[in-house]
């Protein structure tokens, strides 16, 4: 995956998938999205939260 522009957190894109993380440590989240060709986030596929 390649690093992509993010308003907050870390965002990585490759093909039709996008991984976006926010925060670190307990309560931080990572979300897997379908990536839209115009560079925006599409449908959320999976949400992960660190405990």
N, C-alpha and C positions, 0 to 999 in steps of 0.2 A: 504494500500500500504506500501511497505517496502522501506527504504532508499537504494539507489543504488549508486555505484561509478559514479562520474561525473567529467569531465575535467574542467567544469565551471558551475556555477548555482547549482540548486538543482534538483535531479532526484529521482523519485519514481517508483517502478515497482510492478505489481501484475498480475499474470497470463499472459494474452496476451496483457495487456495495460501498457503504460509507460507515466508518466507525468513529463515534464521537464520545469523548470522555469529559466529565466535569468534576473537579475536585480531586482530593486524594485522601486516603485513609477511610475510616468508617463513615458510611453514608455517601461516599462518592459513587457516581453512576457512569456507566458506559452503555451506549445505545447503538445497535446495528440497524442501519437504514438501507432502503433501496435508494441508490443515487440516481437523480434525474439528470438527463443530458444537459439541461440549462445551468447546471452547477448547484442546484438547490437540493435540500434533503427531501426525500419522498416518504413513502410509507415506512413506519417503524416495524422492524421484524422482531427484535428482541431487546429487552432492557435488563441490565445486570446491575446490582447494587452490592457494594462491599460492606460486610458486617464486621 
